[in-house]
Structure formats: structure tokens, C-alpha cells
Amino acid sequence: MSAPTPSIVPLPAALAELVEDFQAMPEAQRLELLVEMGDSVAEVPERYTQDLSTMEQVVECQSPVYVAVEVADDAPHTVTLHVLAPKEAPTTRGFAGVLSEGLAGCSADEVLALPHDVPARLGLDALVSPLRLAGMASMQGRIQRQVLEQLEARGVEARGVAGPSRD
């Protein structure tokens, strides 16, 4: 029995709803919605902004983007995502907004089970350059890796890992 293909891997409810919103829009309006999603990126706590070395830079992004993940100690190990993305990079900030809003309140297992095709599911592959798509994928991959590393550091077994490869 083979693993399900990414296009049929279910998404967390909030992220699935965002995907439906994007897919329901004409292609020309998807980019506008993506830019609007940048407004939902919450302010990053001062403990991170005072020292950016406490966050991980997504070097594949054309703009300076940093992510930090907090995983709650108790099951279901709820994930809190912090993303620092400049307002001058609206598409990147928009994808950060999609992830922030779509993963809010998700468990570690839900985040780890995210398929690799989230930007494609949003219908962005024809609208955003391949370089920006790679940055989006890298942002998601770093989030998933940080969640996995925090679980492993606590001796918690992760289930449903569809995220980044662990070479």
C-alpha cells in the first residue's frame, strides 16, 4: 500500500478553508487575496525581534524572512508560528499570512502532515515566479522541521510526517 499523493492529503480545517477561498476566485484575484493575507501576519514577540538569531532565516526567500515555532509541552502539542516578513515583500508576507492563519491552533501532527503542494493548492503556481514558490516551500519546510526537532528534543514521537525530507 503506497502513501497518499500530496494532492489528496487532507489539510487542517482553517487552511483547507483558505485553499477553497483561493480556488473559488478568478486567477487574477488570487494574487490580490495573497497580498491581503499579509495583513494577518501577527506582530512577532519582542523576545524574537530583539535578537533575530532566535529565529531561523528562510534564505531561499528573496526578502529577509525569519520563522520561529513554539510547540506546547502538553499533547496535542499545539504549534504557535511566528513569522517576520517585510511589508515590502507582499507575496512572501501573504504566504506567511496563509500559513499563520491556516495553521493557527493546529497540533504538531497536523503541521507535520502538511503536503508539499500547499502553494499549488492555493492556485499560485501560474501567478508567482518559481523562485518565490521555492521560497514559500522553504518557509513551510522550515516550520515543519522546527516542529519535528522540538518534538524529538522532548522524546515525543511524531506521527503523519509528510513534511520535509530528513537527509
CYANA upper distance limits for C-alpha pairs under 8 A (distance plus 0.5 A):
  4 PRO  CA      8 ILE  CA      7.01
  4 PRO  CA      9 VAL  CA      6.88
  5 THR  CA      9 VAL  CA      7.07
  6 PRO  CA    115 PRO  CA      5.58
  6 PRO  CA    116 HIS  CA      7.13
  6 PRO  CA    117 ASP  CA      6.98
  7 SER  CA    115 PRO  CA      8.05
  7 SER  CA    117 ASP  CA      7.47
  7 SER  CA    121 ARG  CA      8.24
  9 VAL  CA    114 LEU  CA      8.09
  9 VAL  CA    115 PRO  CA      6.90
 10 PRO  CA     16 ALA  CA      8.34
 10 PRO  CA    114 LEU  CA      8.46
 11 LEU  CA     15 LEU  CA      6.67
 11 LEU  CA     16 ALA  CA      5.81
 11 LEU  CA    110 GLU  CA      8.36
 11 LEU  CA    114 LEU  CA      7.01
 11 LEU  CA    115 PRO  CA      8.46
 12 PRO  CA     16 ALA  CA      6.48
 12 PRO  CA    102 GLY  CA      7.80
 12 PRO  CA    103 LEU  CA      7.62
 12 PRO  CA    106 CYS  CA      7.73
 12 PRO  CA    110 GLU  CA      7.01
 13 ALA  CA     17 GLU  CA      6.66
 13 ALA  CA    102 GLY  CA      8.23
 14 ALA  CA     18 LEU  CA      6.91
 14 ALA  CA    101 GLU  CA      7.70
 14 ALA  CA    102 GLY  CA      5.26
 14 ALA  CA    103 LEU  CA      7.43
 14 ALA  CA    104 ALA  CA      8.33
 15 LEU  CA     19 VAL  CA      6.71
 15 LEU  CA     98 VAL  CA      7.92
 15 LEU  CA     99 LEU  CA      8.01
 15 LEU  CA    101 GLU  CA      7.85
 15 LEU  CA    102 GLY  CA      4.34
 15 LEU  CA    103 LEU  CA      6.99
 16 ALA  CA     20 GLU  CA      6.73
 16 ALA  CA    102 GLY  CA      8.12
 17 GLU  CA     21 ASP  CA      6.75
 18 LEU  CA     22 PHE  CA      6.75
 18 LEU  CA     98 VAL  CA      7.88
 18 LEU  CA    102 GLY  CA      7.41
 18 LEU  CA    122 LEU  CA      8.39
 19 VAL  CA     23 GLN  CA      6.58
 19 VAL  CA    121 ARG  CA      6.82
 19 VAL  CA    122 LEU  CA      5.61
 20 GLU  CA     24 ALA  CA      6.48
 20 GLU  CA    122 LEU  CA      8.38
 21 ASP  CA     25 MET  CA      7.13
 22 PHE  CA     30 ARG  CA      6.35
 22 PHE  CA     33 LEU  CA      7.93
 22 PHE  CA    122 LEU  CA      6.01
 22 PHE  CA    123 GLY  CA      7.33
 23 GLN  CA     30 ARG  CA      8.50
 23 GLN  CA    121 ARG  CA      8.21
 23 GLN  CA    122 LEU  CA      6.74
 23 GLN  CA    123 GLY  CA      6.76
 25 MET  CA     29 GLN  CA      6.61
 25 MET  CA     30 ARG  CA      6.66
 26 PRO  CA     30 ARG  CA      7.18
 27 GLU  CA     31 LEU  CA      8.13
 27 GLU  CA    123 GLY  CA      8.00
 27 GLU  CA    127 LEU  CA      8.30
 28 ALA  CA     32 GLU  CA      8.18
 29 GLN  CA     33 LEU  CA      6.83
 30 ARG  CA     34 LEU  CA      6.63
 30 ARG  CA    123 GLY  CA      8.03
 30 ARG  CA    124 LEU  CA      7.86
 31 LEU  CA     35 VAL  CA      6.76
 31 LEU  CA     91 THR  CA      8.14
 31 LEU  CA    124 LEU  CA      8.06
 31 LEU  CA    127 LEU  CA      7.51
 32 GLU  CA     36 GLU  CA      6.75
 33 LEU  CA     37 MET  CA      6.66
 34 LEU  CA     38 GLY  CA      7.40
 34 LEU  CA     90 PRO  CA      8.43
 34 LEU  CA     91 THR  CA      6.77
 34 LEU  CA     94 GLY  CA      5.31
 34 LEU  CA     95 PHE  CA      7.11
 34 LEU  CA     98 VAL  CA      8.19
 35 VAL  CA     39 ASP  CA      8.21
 35 VAL  CA     90 PRO  CA      5.75
 35 VAL  CA     91 THR  CA      6.06
 35 VAL  CA     93 ARG  CA      7.81
 35 VAL  CA     94 GLY  CA      5.38
 36 GLU  CA     40 SER  CA      8.27
 36 GLU  CA     94 GLY  CA      7.09
 37 MET  CA     41 VAL  CA      7.97
 37 MET  CA     93 ARG  CA      8.11
 37 MET  CA     94 GLY  CA      5.14
 37 MET  CA     95 PHE  CA      7.68
 37 MET  CA     96 ALA  CA      8.47
 37 MET  CA     97 GLY  CA      5.46
 37 MET  CA     98 VAL  CA      6.58
 38 GLY  CA     87 LYS  CA      8.22
 38 GLY  CA     90 PRO  CA      6.95
 38 GLY  CA     91 THR  CA      8.08
 38 GLY  CA     92 THR  CA      8.44
 38 GLY  CA     93 ARG  CA      5.23
 38 GLY  CA     94 GLY  CA      4.28
 38 GLY  CA     95 PHE  CA      7.57
 38 GLY  CA     96 ALA  CA      7.28
 38 GLY  CA     97 GLY  CA      5.37
 38 GLY  CA     98 VAL  CA      8.25
 39 ASP  CA     94 GLY  CA      8.00
 39 ASP  CA     97 GLY  CA      7.50
 40 SER  CA     97 GLY  CA      5.78
 40 SER  CA    100 SER  CA      8.09
 40 SER  CA    101 GLU  CA      7.46
 41 VAL  CA     83 VAL  CA      7.70
 41 VAL  CA     93 ARG  CA      7.88
 41 VAL  CA     94 GLY  CA      8.48
 41 VAL  CA     96 ALA  CA      7.17
 41 VAL  CA     97 GLY  CA      5.30
 41 VAL  CA    100 SER  CA      6.96
 41 VAL  CA    101 GLU  CA      8.32
 42 ALA  CA     82 HIS  CA      8.05
 42 ALA  CA     83 VAL  CA      8.36
 43 GLU  CA     84 LEU  CA      8.38
 44 VAL  CA     48 TYR  CA      7.25
 44 VAL  CA     49 THR  CA      7.19
 44 VAL  CA     82 HIS  CA      6.30
 44 VAL  CA     83 VAL  CA      7.22
 44 VAL  CA     84 LEU  CA      7.03
 45 PRO  CA     49 THR  CA      7.12
 46 GLU  CA     50 GLN  CA      6.25
 47 ARG  CA     51 ASP  CA      7.58
 48 TYR  CA     52 LEU  CA      6.41
 48 TYR  CA     53 SER  CA      8.48
 48 TYR  CA     54 THR  CA      6.26
 48 TYR  CA     55 MET  CA      7.02
 51 ASP  CA     55 MET  CA      8.48
 52 LEU  CA     56 GLU  CA      8.26
 52 LEU  CA     66 TYR  CA      8.27
 54 THR  CA     68 ALA  CA      7.97
 55 MET  CA     66 TYR  CA      6.27
 55 MET  CA     67 VAL  CA      5.94
 55 MET  CA     68 ALA  CA      5.43
 56 GLU  CA     66 TYR  CA      5.72
 56 GLU  CA     67 VAL  CA      5.75
 56 GLU  CA     68 ALA  CA      6.80
 56 GLU  CA    142 ARG  CA      8.50
 57 GLN  CA     64 PRO  CA      7.54
 57 GLN  CA     65 VAL  CA      6.19
 57 GLN  CA     66 TYR  CA      4.73
 57 GLN  CA     67 VAL  CA      6.95
 58 VAL  CA     64 PRO  CA      7.80
 58 VAL  CA     65 VAL  CA      6.00
 58 VAL  CA     66 TYR  CA      6.29
 58 VAL  CA     67 VAL  CA      7.79
 58 VAL  CA    135 GLY  CA      7.85
 58 VAL  CA    138 SER  CA      7.20
 58 VAL  CA    139 MET  CA      6.51
 58 VAL  CA    142 ARG  CA      7.99
 59 VAL  CA     64 PRO  CA      7.89
 59 VAL  CA     65 VAL  CA      8.03
 59 VAL  CA    135 GLY  CA      8.46
 60 GLU  CA    134 ALA  CA      7.42
 60 GLU  CA    135 GLY  CA      5.44
 60 GLU  CA    138 SER  CA      7.05
 61 CYS  CA     65 VAL  CA      7.17
 61 CYS  CA     92 THR  CA      8.16
 61 CYS  CA    131 LEU  CA      8.32
 61 CYS  CA    132 ARG  CA      7.16
 61 CYS  CA    134 ALA  CA      8.11
 61 CYS  CA    135 GLY  CA      4.83
 61 CYS  CA    136 MET  CA      7.85
 61 CYS  CA    138 SER  CA      8.29
 61 CYS  CA    139 MET  CA      8.48
 62 GLN  CA    131 LEU  CA      8.44
 62 GLN  CA    132 ARG  CA      7.78
 62 GLN  CA    135 GLY  CA      7.86
 63 SER  CA     85 ALA  CA      8.11
 63 SER  CA     86 PRO  CA      7.84
 63 SER  CA     89 ALA  CA      6.97
 63 SER  CA     92 THR  CA      8.29
 64 PRO  CA     85 ALA  CA      7.16
 64 PRO  CA     86 PRO  CA      7.63
 65 VAL  CA     83 VAL  CA      7.70
 65 VAL  CA     84 LEU  CA      6.12
 65 VAL  CA     85 ALA  CA      5.25
 65 VAL  CA     86 PRO  CA      7.73
 66 TYR  CA     83 VAL  CA      6.23
 66 TYR  CA     84 LEU  CA      5.57
 66 TYR  CA     85 ALA  CA      7.21
 67 VAL  CA     81 LEU  CA      7.89
 67 VAL  CA     82 HIS  CA      6.19
 67 VAL  CA     83 VAL  CA      5.07
 67 VAL  CA     84 LEU  CA      6.91
 67 VAL  CA    139 MET  CA      8.06
 67 VAL  CA    142 ARG  CA      8.17
 67 VAL  CA    143 ILE  CA      7.54
 68 ALA  CA     81 LEU  CA      6.73
 68 ALA  CA     82 HIS  CA      5.65
 68 ALA  CA     83 VAL  CA      7.06
 68 ALA  CA    143 ILE  CA      7.89
 68 ALA  CA    146 GLN  CA      8.23
 69 VAL  CA     79 VAL  CA      7.29
 69 VAL  CA     80 THR  CA      6.27
 69 VAL  CA     81 LEU  CA      5.30
 69 VAL  CA     82 HIS  CA      6.63
 69 VAL  CA    143 ILE  CA      7.05
 69 VAL  CA    146 GLN  CA      6.88
 69 VAL  CA    147 VAL  CA      7.18
 70 GLU  CA     79 VAL  CA      6.21
 70 GLU  CA     80 THR  CA      5.55
 70 GLU  CA     81 LEU  CA      7.04
 70 GLU  CA    147 VAL  CA      8.11
 71 VAL  CA     77 HIS  CA      6.09
 71 VAL  CA     78 THR  CA      6.21
 71 VAL  CA     79 VAL  CA      5.10
 71 VAL  CA     80 THR  CA      6.89
 71 VAL  CA    108 ALA  CA      7.58
 71 VAL  CA    147 VAL  CA      7.11
 71 VAL  CA    150 GLN  CA      7.39
 71 VAL  CA    151 LEU  CA      8.25
 72 ALA  CA     76 PRO  CA      8.38
 72 ALA  CA     77 HIS  CA      5.08
 72 ALA  CA     78 THR  CA      5.73
 72 ALA  CA     79 VAL  CA      6.94
 73 ASP  CA     77 HIS  CA      6.34
 74 ASP  CA     78 THR  CA      8.47
 76 PRO  CA    107 SER  CA      5.90
 76 PRO  CA    108 ALA  CA      7.45
 76 PRO  CA    109 ASP  CA      8.45
 77 HIS  CA    107 SER  CA      5.93
 77 HIS  CA    108 ALA  CA      6.01
 78 THR  CA    105 GLY  CA      6.50
 78 THR  CA    106 CYS  CA      6.11
 78 THR  CA    107 SER  CA      4.76
 78 THR  CA    108 ALA  CA      6.39
 79 VAL  CA    103 LEU  CA      8.36
 79 VAL  CA    104 ALA  CA      7.94
 79 VAL  CA    105 GLY  CA      6.97
 79 VAL  CA    106 CYS  CA      6.41
 79 VAL  CA    107 SER  CA      6.27
 79 VAL  CA    108 ALA  CA      6.32
 79 VAL  CA    111 VAL  CA      8.32
 79 VAL  CA    147 VAL  CA      8.10
 80 THR  CA    104 ALA  CA      7.33
 80 THR  CA    105 GLY  CA      7.68
 81 LEU  CA    100 SER  CA      6.72
 81 LEU  CA    103 LEU  CA      8.40
 81 LEU  CA    104 ALA  CA      8.10
 81 LEU  CA    143 ILE  CA      8.34
 82 HIS  CA    100 SER  CA      8.11
 83 VAL  CA     96 ALA  CA      7.03
 83 VAL  CA    100 SER  CA      8.30
 85 ALA  CA     89 ALA  CA      7.68
 85 ALA  CA     92 THR  CA      7.56
 85 ALA  CA     93 ARG  CA      5.76
 85 ALA  CA     96 ALA  CA      7.89
 86 PRO  CA     90 PRO  CA      8.14
 86 PRO  CA     93 ARG  CA      7.15
 87 LYS  CA     93 ARG  CA      7.17
 89 ALA  CA     93 ARG  CA      6.48
 90 PRO  CA     94 GLY  CA      6.28
 91 THR  CA     95 PHE  CA      6.78
 92 THR  CA     96 ALA  CA      6.81
 92 THR  CA    132 ARG  CA      7.82
 92 THR  CA    135 GLY  CA      8.32
 92 THR  CA    136 MET  CA      7.48
 93 ARG  CA     97 GLY  CA      6.66
 94 GLY  CA     98 VAL  CA      6.77
 95 PHE  CA     99 LEU  CA      6.77
 95 PHE  CA    136 MET  CA      7.17
 96 ALA  CA    100 SER  CA      6.46
 96 ALA  CA    139 MET  CA      8.47
 97 GLY  CA    101 GLU  CA      6.40
 98 VAL  CA    102 GLY  CA      6.09
 99 LEU  CA    103 LEU  CA      6.11
 99 LEU  CA    140 GLN  CA      8.31
100 SER  CA    104 ALA  CA      6.42
103 LEU  CA    111 VAL  CA      7.57
106 CYS  CA    110 GLU  CA      6.51
106 CYS  CA    111 VAL  CA      7.11
107 SER  CA    111 VAL  CA      6.95
108 ALA  CA    112 LEU  CA      6.61
108 ALA  CA    147 VAL  CA      6.89
108 ALA  CA    148 LEU  CA      8.36
108 ALA  CA    158 ALA  CA      8.25
109 ASP  CA    113 ALA  CA      6.56
109 ASP  CA    158 ALA  CA      6.84
109 ASP  CA    159 ARG  CA      6.25
109 ASP  CA    160 GLY  CA      6.73
109 ASP  CA    161 VAL  CA      7.73
110 GLU  CA    114 LEU  CA      7.13
110 GLU  CA    160 GLY  CA      8.27
111 VAL  CA    144 GLN  CA      6.86
111 VAL  CA    147 VAL  CA      8.30
112 LEU  CA    144 GLN  CA      5.96
112 LEU  CA    147 VAL  CA      7.85
112 LEU  CA    148 LEU  CA      7.75
112 LEU  CA    158 ALA  CA      8.33
112 LEU  CA    159 ARG  CA      8.24
112 LEU  CA    160 GLY  CA      7.03
112 LEU  CA    161 VAL  CA      5.35
112 LEU  CA    162 ALA  CA      6.51
112 LEU  CA    163 GLY  CA      5.89
113 ALA  CA    159 ARG  CA      8.39
113 ALA  CA    160 GLY  CA      5.58
113 ALA  CA    161 VAL  CA      5.36
113 ALA  CA    162 ALA  CA      5.09
113 ALA  CA    163 GLY  CA      6.62
114 LEU  CA    118 VAL  CA      8.30
114 LEU  CA    161 VAL  CA      8.35
114 LEU  CA    162 ALA  CA      6.45
114 LEU  CA    163 GLY  CA      6.56
115 PRO  CA    162 ALA  CA      6.24
115 PRO  CA    163 GLY  CA      6.86
116 HIS  CA    137 ALA  CA      7.52
116 HIS  CA    162 ALA  CA      8.10
116 HIS  CA    163 GLY  CA      7.17
116 HIS  CA    164 PRO  CA      8.46
117 ASP  CA    121 ARG  CA      6.65
118 VAL  CA    122 LEU  CA      6.81
119 PRO  CA    123 GLY  CA      7.14
119 PRO  CA    124 LEU  CA      6.22
119 PRO  CA    125 ASP  CA      7.18
119 PRO  CA    133 LEU  CA      7.45
119 PRO  CA    136 MET  CA      7.72
119 PRO  CA    137 ALA  CA      8.00
120 ALA  CA    124 LEU  CA      6.14
120 ALA  CA    125 ASP  CA      5.84
123 GLY  CA    127 LEU  CA      8.31
124 LEU  CA    128 VAL  CA      6.33
125 ASP  CA    129 SER  CA      8.04
125 ASP  CA    130 PRO  CA      8.07
125 ASP  CA    133 LEU  CA      7.60
128 VAL  CA    132 ARG  CA      6.78
128 VAL  CA    133 LEU  CA      7.00
129 SER  CA    133 LEU  CA      6.78
130 PRO  CA    134 ALA  CA      6.60
131 LEU  CA    135 GLY  CA      6.85
132 ARG  CA    136 MET  CA      6.72
133 LEU  CA    137 ALA  CA      6.70
134 ALA  CA    138 SER  CA      6.58
135 GLY  CA    139 MET  CA      6.64
136 MET  CA    140 GLN  CA      6.89
137 ALA  CA    141 GLY  CA      6.56
138 SER  CA    142 ARG  CA      6.55
139 MET  CA    143 ILE  CA      6.84
140 GLN  CA    144 GLN  CA      6.77
141 GLY  CA    145 ARG  CA      6.56
141 GLY  CA    163 GLY  CA      6.95
141 GLY  CA    164 PRO  CA      5.78
142 ARG  CA    146 GLN  CA      6.54
142 ARG  CA    164 PRO  CA      8.39
143 ILE  CA    147 VAL  CA      6.82
144 GLN  CA    148 LEU  CA      6.71
144 GLN  CA    163 GLY  CA      6.49
144 GLN  CA    164 PRO  CA      7.26
145 ARG  CA    149 GLU  CA      6.55
145 ARG  CA    163 GLY  CA      8.08
145 ARG  CA    164 PRO  CA      7.08
146 GLN  CA    150 GLN  CA      6.65
147 VAL  CA    151 LEU  CA      6.78
148 LEU  CA    152 GLU  CA      6.61
148 LEU  CA    158 ALA  CA      7.39
149 GLU  CA    153 ALA  CA      6.54
150 GLN  CA    154 ARG  CA      6.99
151 LEU  CA    155 GLY  CA      6.79
151 LEU  CA    156 VAL  CA      5.50
151 LEU  CA    157 GLU  CA      7.36
151 LEU  CA    158 ALA  CA      7.36
152 GLU  CA    156 VAL  CA      6.09
152 GLU  CA    157 GLU  CA      7.27
152 GLU  CA    158 ALA  CA      8.27
